[in-house]
Amino acid sequence: MLTVAVTGATGAQGGATARALLKAGHRVRALTRRSDSPAAAALRALGAEVRHAHFDDRASLDAALIGADCLFAVTTPFGTNTATETRQGAALVDAAAAARLGHVVFTSAAHADRDTGVPHYESKRLIERRLRGSGVPWTVIAPAAFMENYASGWTLDGLRDGVFAWPMPADRPLTLIPAADIGAFAALVLQRRDEFTGQRIDIASDERTPDQMAQILTTATGRPITHQQMPLEYVRTRSKDLAAMFDYFTTVGLDVDLTALRRDHPEVGWHTFADWSAAQDWPALLSPPAHH
């Protein structure tokens, strides 16, 4: 039985990893800034130990890692910026090295080890570099585009009007993965350290074009939905970072070897975009947002 410290435990990737590890019978130490949140309470109810920790408070990280065997590390620039993400990632890696952990699994982004020019891939690339030089046994898992993004934000607003607004051409394929599969794969890597140490693996569970996604969403929601290519200029007014990412998706694309992943790691139970879409509560998601 492992004792695994999980950062971002109240978020999508950390939460999915924590649940997969608990289900497999391991001890989970959920690190979060908000130990009184509903997400933290839900993890406690599943048997996780919830610890307060903040990336910018080194002492809290050191205390949270004492006695842990390994760490699941996730960082994000959203809500802050890429400089903050890089700094916090470095603090986490340094704390893991000081605690002499047996293994760190860092979740990055598919292709973040290449020259993408995407700001939040570059920040992850710097953290990956720090991790490789830390002396701690490491594995980097690098997910493709999150399926969860299709049920939130501007995409969800568009779906309410029957439009799948996505800043890519209708026929350009994109590799996708849901949080549950990231968590299942992370748990697999943590439990089979010897097999995965020193590896960097891009992961995805499906590949679909925006047109195909619109068709799948039509079936799942029971409403006609058509793809509309949102102009990159519009995205750029909201976020230069995301505009750079969609530009990369369109020009280079995220190629991930789905066939090899399914063949080599069937126990992950990879979900297609259709599987994921069918499992969402679309009536609740698509009801008009409450005006306060």
N, C-alpha and C positions, 0 to 999 in steps of 0.2 A: 504493500500500500504506500502510495506517494503522498507527500504533503506538498501541494502546488499552490504557490502564490499567484493570483490572477489579477492583473491590473485591468482597469476599464471594466470591472466585473458587473457594473450596472448598465453597461452599454451593450450593443448588439453582439460584437465579436467576443468580448470577455464573458458576457452572460451565457452565450451559447457554449463556450469552452468550459465554463464552470459547471453548467448543467450536464454536459457530456462526461466530465470527470467524476462528478458526484454519482451519476448513474452507473459508472464503471467501478464504484466503490472506493474512490480515493478521497483524501482529505483536501478540501479546498479552503484556502484563505483568501477571501475576496477583498481586494484592496480598493477603496473608494474614498472620494472626498466627501461623499454624502452618505454617511453610515445610517442616517435616519430616513432615507428615501424609501418609497414603496418597493423599488427594485431591490434594494438591500434587504428589506424585510422578506421579500419573496425568496431570496437566496438563503436567508437564515432558516426559513421554513423548510427548505430542501436539505438542510444540514450543513450549509457552509458557515465558516467562522468569518464574520465581517470585521475588518480592521480599517480604521481611518488611516489614510496615507495620502500625501500630496507630493507630486513630482518636484515641487519647488521647496520642499521641506525634507532635506536629506536625512535628518534624524528620524523622521516618521517612516521613511523608506527602509533605513537600517533596521529599525525596530520590527517592522512588518515582515522582513525577510529572515529574521533569526529563526533557525530550526526548520526552514523550508528546504525541500530537496531541489525544487526547480521553480522556474518562473515563466508565466505566459505574459509577454509584454506587448502592449498596444499603445500607440501614441496617435495624436490627431492635431492638425493645425486648425481645424474648424472650431470657431469659438475663440481662438487666439490668433496665432500666425505661425508661419513655418520656422521662424527663428526660435520662438518659444518651444515648438515641437522638438526641434533639434536639441535645444538645451535640456529639456525634460527627458528626452530619450537618452542623452549622454549621462544624466544623473542616475537614471534607472540602471543603465549598463554598469556604471561605476559602483553602484550599491550592490548589484548582483556579484560583481567581481570581489568586492570587499567581503561579502557574505560567503564567498567560495561556493556558490551554488553548483550543483552537479550538471545543470542544463538550463539554458535560456532559449525559449521559443519566441522569436519576435515575428509579429505579423506586420508585413510591409505592404507592398502593392505590386501586382504583376508588372514586370518590365522596369521596376524602379532601380534596378542595377544597370540600366542602360542610359544613354544620353537622351532622355526624353524631353528635357526642357520644361517639364511640368513641375511647378514649384513644390507641391506636396509629395511628389515622387522624389525630388532632389533631397528634401529634408529626411525622408526615410532612407535614402541611399547613404547619407552621412551617418545615420544611426547604425545602419548595417555595417558600415566600415568600422565604426567604434566598437561594435560587438565582436567583429572578427579579430580585432586587435586586443581584446580584453583578457584573453587567457581563459575565458569561461567556455566550456563546451556549448556550442550554439547550433540552432537550426533556424533558417528564415523561411517562413511560409508567406507566399505573396499572392493574395487573392485578386482575381479579375474584378469587373464591375459588380457592385452589390445589387442583387435583385430587390432588396428592401427600398432602394431609391425610387422604385416604380410605384410605391404606395405612399409617397410623401412629397412634400414641397410642391414645386410648380407642376411636376408630372401629375400629381393627384388632382390639383386644381383643373388641369386640362381634361383629365379623364371624366370629371364631373360633367363636362360639356361634350363628351364623346370624342375628344381629341387626345391622341397620344403625341404630345409635343416633345420632340427629342432632337437635339442638334446634330443629327447625323443623316446622311442620305438613306433612303428607304431600303436600299439593297446592300448596305455595308454591314457585314456581320460583326457582332461584338460578343466576346466571351463573358459569361455571367456566373455568379455564385450566390447562394443565399447564406445568411449568417450561420444557420444550423450546420451547413456542410463545412464551413470554416472551423466551427467549434469541434465538430466530429473529427476533422483531420488534425487539428491541433492536439486534441486528446490522444489520438493515435500516435502522433509523433512523441508526445511526452511520455507515453507508456512504452515506446519502443526506441528509447534513446540511442542505443548502440547502432541501430539501423539508419538513423537519420542525422546523427551528429555531423556537423560540417557541411551539410547540404543546404542549398537554396532552391526552393521548389515553387514555381508559379502554379497556382491552382484555380480551377474553374470547373463547373459542372454542366454547363450547356453553352451553346453558341447560337445566336439568333440574330436575324436582321430586324431593324425597326418595323418593317412591314409584317414579318412573322410575329413579332411581339404584339403588334396591334391586333392581329387575328386571334392570338392566344388570349389576350385581354378581353376581346369581344366575347369569346366562349366563356371565360371565367366570370365576367361581370354580368353577362346576359344583356349587355347593351352594345349597340354598334359603335365601334371605336376605330378611327382612322388615324394613321400616322401623318403628322405634319412636321416638316423639317423646320425647326426653330433656327433663326439666323444666329450664327456665332457672335455677331456684333451685339445681339441682345444679351447673350450669356455674359459677354465681356463687360457689359455695364453692371452686371450683378457681381461677377467674380472673374478676374483675369486668370486665376489659378484654374478654375473649372473650364474656362474657355480654352486654355492651353491643353487641358486633358482631352476635351472633345475633339480638338484639332488633331491631337495625336491618335485618338481612336479612329478618326476618319482617314488620316493620311497613312499611318503606319499600321495601326490595329494591334489588338492584344492577342497574339497567337499563343495558345496554351494547348498542350497535348492532352486533350480530354480522353482520348481512347486509352492512352497509357495509364492515366490516373484511375479510370474505371476498372481497367484490367488488373493493375497492381494493388489497388486498395478498395476492393468492393465493399469492405466492412463500413466504409464511410456512409454508404447509402445515398450516394449522390442524387440530388433532386434536379429535374429539368425545370425550365421556366414554366412549363405547363403544370408540373406538380406544385410548384411554389404558388402560382397564380390561383390554382384551384383551392388552396388551403387558406387564402386570405378572406377576411370578413368584409367583402365588398359592399354589402348594404350599409354597414356602419361607416366604412371609409368614404363612401360616395355620397352619404347624406350631406346636405349643405352645412358648411361650418356654422356654428352658433355665433350670432352677433351679440357682443356684450355692450 
